C-alpha cells in the first residue's frame, strides 16, 4: 500500500521555519505511516531543517516570487499545507506562534519545543571555535525583519564594557553594525554554525530573531529583548524575555518595515542594567545546575 504524503510549504522568515518544527513531530506522532514532505524557498531553510527525523523529504522550490502557483503546478494541484499563521499573531496575542501554526493544521500540539539537529562535526567545530575565549556570551543585536526590533549600538557597547569578565561573540550578517569590544563573527558563520555556537556559549543575548528562537531547541538560558513584538507570541520559557511595552506595543504586524514614529520607545525602555542583571541571573542558574 502506498504511503500517504503530507506536503507542507514554509512561509515567513527563518524564525518562522524554526517555529514550525514542533509541527513535524506532532504530525509524525499522529500520522506515523505518512511521508512528510516540506517545500522550502531557499537553501538556508533547507539547512535549518536538515537532519530532522520527522521530515521524509526536503525540497527547494524555485520561482519564489510565485511560490504557491508553482507548487500547485508542480504537484499537479495535489493538496499541500501552507505554514502561515493565517492572521497577524501579535494583534491577537495569547498563543505561542508554534501552537498557532499547529492550529492551522487542525493539530492539538502537546509540546511546542523547537528542534534543530546538529551533527557531531558541527558541534565539535563550535566547541573548538569558542575554546580560546573566556566565558563566551553569544550576542545577536539585529532583527532583519524590522529595524524597530533593534537595541541601540551605544547600549550594546555599554553592556560589553560593564561586563569585562565575559567575552562577547557577535553573530549576524556582515552588513550589521559592528559592536566595539565584541569578537566579530559577523558574516563568518553559516546559520547552522551560528546555532552551534549558541548551543555551546555560556549564554545568549539578542533581539527577537531566528537565533533567539534557536535557543529553545537546546534549552539555552538566554536573554531576549522585545519591543514591537511580544514574548507572549514569540518568546520561549528558557529565556528571560525583557518587555517594557508602551501603549502602542506590539506594533510589528501593523508597521512591518516602516520606521517607528516614536523613536522605538519600547526598546529604549530596556536599560543596560536590565539586560546585565538578566544575563547574570541566567549564568548563575546555569552554573548552579552543573554537576
N, C-alpha and C positions, 0 to 999 in steps of 0.2 A: 504494500500500500504506500502511495506517495505521501511524504510528509507535508503537512500544510506549511505554507510560508507566511510569516508576518513581516510586512515591509514597513519600514519607518524612514522618514526623511528629517534630517536635522534642520533646525531653524534658529536664528538669532546668532549670538556671539559664541566665543569659545566657552565662556562661563555657562551658557545655556546648554552646550553639549555636555559639559560635566554634570550639570544638574539633571540631565536626562538619564544618567547611568543607573540609578535605582530602578528605573522602569524596566530595563532589560532583565534584571534579576527577578523582578516580580512577574514579568511575562513568562520567563522560563519556568518559574515555580508553578504557574497556573497551567501553562501550555507546554509541558515538558517535551513533547514529541515534535513540536513545531520548529521550523527553521526561522531564526530571526535574522533578517537582512536589513542593514542600515545603509542608507544612501546619504553620503556626506558631500559637502560642496567643495572641499579642498583637501589637500594632503595633511594640513595641520590638524583638521578634525579627525582624520583617519589616525594620526599619531596618538591623539588623546584616547581613542577607543581601542587601539591595538592591544592584543593580549586579553581582552575581556572574554571570559569563558562563556558568557551568556549570549554572545553575538556569534552567529554562524558564518556570516559573510559581510564584509565591508566593501562598499563601492564608492568610488569618486564619481559624482555626476557632473559632466561638463555643462556648458551653456548656463552658468549660474544665474545669469540675468533673466532666464526664463525657466527656472528650476522645475516648477511644478508642471508646466506644459511639457517639458522634456520627459519628466517621469511618466506622465500619462502616455506619451508616445512610446517611450522605451518599454514600459510594462504592458503595452497594448491594452491600456485602460483597466488593468488589474488594480485592485484596491491597494492603497497604502495609507499610512497614518502620518499626518503632519504634526511633528512635536512642537507645536506652538501653543502658547498659553490660552489663546482664544480671546483674552481680554487683556487690558493693561493691569498687571498684577498689583502695582503699588496704589492704584486708585480704589482697589477693593481688598485691602490688606486683611490678614487673618490666617493665611495659609502659606506654608513654605512653598517655594517655587517648584521643587521636585514633586511635591504632592499635587500641585495644580496640573503638572504635566501628566501624572498618573491618572488624575480625574478625567482628563480629556479622553483617555483610552478606556474609561469605564472601570479603572482598577482601584481596588481598595488596598493601598500600599501600607504595609505594616512597618516597614523600615525604610527611611529615606537617606540612609548613609550613602555618600558618594563612593565610587570605586574607580581606582586607577591602578593598572597592573604594570609595574616597572620590572625590568629584567634584573638579574643579579649583576650583570655587567654595568648597567646604568647606575645601580645603587653603589657599586664599588667605586665607580668613577666619581660620583658625588662625594663620597667619603674622602677620597683622595684629594679632591679639589678644596675641600674645607679644612683638611688636616693642618695646613700651615697657620690657620687663623685661630686666635684665642676667643672663645665664647662668641661664635658667629651667629648673628641675628640677620635673617634674610628680610629685606625690605623691598616693597614694590609700591611706589608712590603715585602711579599714573593710571587712571582708568581710561582706556582707549575710547570707550563708547561715549563719554561725555567729560569735558573739562570741568564741569561743575562738581564732579566727584573728587577732584584733586585737592590735597592739602598743600599749603604754600611751601615752596623750596626753603624759605627762611626758617620755617618751623621744623622741617625735616633736619636741616643742618644744625639748628639749636639742639634738637634731641640728640643728635650724634655727639655734639660737643659735651653735653651733660652726662653722657654715659661712656667715659673713656675706658672703662674696663671691658667693653664689648666691642667686637668687630662687626661693622655693618656691611653686608654684602648687597649691593644694589642690583636687582634684576630689572628687566624691561627691554624696550626697544632702544636702538642706538639714538633715535631722534628725541627721546625723552630727556628732560632736564637732568644734567649731571649734578649729583649731590656731593659737595665738598666734604671730605672726611670719610666717605664710604669707599669700599673696594668696588671698582667699576666692572660689573659683569654685563652691562647693557649691550645687547646685540651679540653677545658671545656664547649664548646657550640656545639650544632648541627648546621648545615647550616642554618636552619630557625631561631634558637636563635641568631646566628650571624647577620643575616639580620635584625631581630627585633631591636637589639642593634644599628645597623647603622641607622635605621629609627628614633630612639629617641635620638641619640647622638647630640651634638652641631654641629659637623661637622665630616667629614671623610677625611682621608689622606691614600692613598695607591698606589700601582703599578697596572698596567693593569692586572686584575684578575676577577674572578667571583664576588667577593664582591664589586669591583669598579663598575661593571655593575649593581649590585643590587641598588646602589644609585639612578639610573634613575627611578626606579619604584615608588619612594617616593619623587622625586624632592629634594633629599638631596643636600645641597650646599657643595660639596666636592672638593678635590684636588687630581688629579691622575697624576702620573709620568710615562711618556712614553719615550722609547729609541729604543729598537729593533722593537717594534710595533708602529703603527701610530694612532693618535687620529682621523684621517680622517675616518678610518675604525672602530675602536673600542672605540672611545671617545663618550661622551654624553654632551649635551649642559648645563646640570645642574651643571657640574663640571668645574673647571678651569683645563684645560689639559696642563701640562707643558711638552714641547717637544723641545729639542735642538738637532736636528738631525745632524749627521755627514754625510759625503759623502756616507757612506755605509748603512745608515739608509733608510727605515726599512729593517731589515735582518731576522726577525723571521721565515719567510717561507722558507728561504734558510738554515740558521744554525740549525733550530729546537732546539734540546737539546745540540748541540755542543758548546763548550766554545768559547766565543768571542776572536779572536786573537789580539784585540786592547784594551784589558783591560776595556771593557764596557765604552768607552769614552763618548758615548751618554748619559749614565746615570750619569757619573761623571760630565758632563757639567751642571747638575742641582745642584745648590748650596742650602745650608741650608736657606740662606736669601730669595731665590726664593720661597721656599715652605712656609716659615714663612709668607712672605708678602701675598701669595695667600690665605692661610687659614684664616688669619686675615681679608682679604677682604671679604671672604665668610661669616665669622661670623658676620661682620659688616652688610653685605647685609641682612642676615637672621634676625638679631635683628631689623633692620630698617623697616622690613615688619611686625613685630609683632604688634598686636593691643595694 
